[in-house]
Structures are given as structure tokens and as C-alpha cells.
């Protein structure tokens, strides 16, 4: 399934935010800052990346479901989407 802007805009926003947070974590580590602050930010990065992945899967499920409802062959099977979902879990 191709990533389309209408399917990924929210996930992309989350990933860009995570990129900024990750850059901040790297700077904290390079500058020898408190580990609690760095780890808190790293946890936020991890959560943002996970949520972006789940958003992409959810969009794919909606997209493929809509294709089925129109009588078209979806780009991915439910089993393929489930496998991708479980890879994130």
C-alpha cells in the first residue's frame, strides 16, 4: 500500500515532532545533562513514533475497508495489516 498524504498527515506531524524531541535528547546527552530529563524526552520520542505507526496502520485499515465496501480489491489483506500492526506492538 502506498503512503498517501491524506492517510499519513497526522503520522507525519507526530514523526516531525519526535524528530525534534530526539534531537533534544541527543543534545542533552552530548552536553552531559541530567539523565532523568533525557530519559523522559526519550520516552516521549518512543511513544510518538509508536503512535505514528499505529496511525498509519489505522489509516490503511480504513482505506482497505473502504475499497472492499466499493467492491474493489484492497491493496493489502486484513492478515497483512494485522501482521504490520503486531510488528509495532
Secondary structure, DSSP 8 states (H G I E B T S, - for coil): ----HHHHHHHHHHHHHHHHHHHHHHHHHHTT--HHHHHHHHHHHHHHHHHHHHHHHHHHHHHHHHHHHTT---SS-HHHHHHHHHHH-
